[in-house]
Amino acid sequence: MEIRGKVTVSKRVVLQLAAYVAARCDGVKCLVDKNSGDIISRVITGKGEKGVYLNSTKQGLELEICVICRYGTDAEELCADIKKRITAELEGTGFKLRQVKVNILDIEK
């Protein structure tokens, strides 16, 4: 028996998934709005999608993630880990991922 239909994943779900994945990487203290580093704009790890930005182009989606990392974390390894995990998670959504950009905006204990 064949069931026909179409599955659609909203861009909001992509933002939420990317935030969830990035927040759970070792070394990430929290996600933060790229325009403000003050405490009011911070999001406790795993809540919401603040700190994740999505740009849709003809070539695919471009994600930008802004994080505050824990002191002592290897920044290069952290960025590579976030990119790898997000790419792996989003491959199954049907969206073509063109780029994942990770910005470390601050380091805290």
Secondary structure, DSSP 8 states (H G I E B T S, - for coil): ----------HHHHHHHHHHHHHTSTTEEEE--TT--SGGG-EETTSSSTTEEEEEETTEEEEEEEEEEETT--HHHHHHHHHHHHHHHHGGGS--EEEEEEEEEEEE-
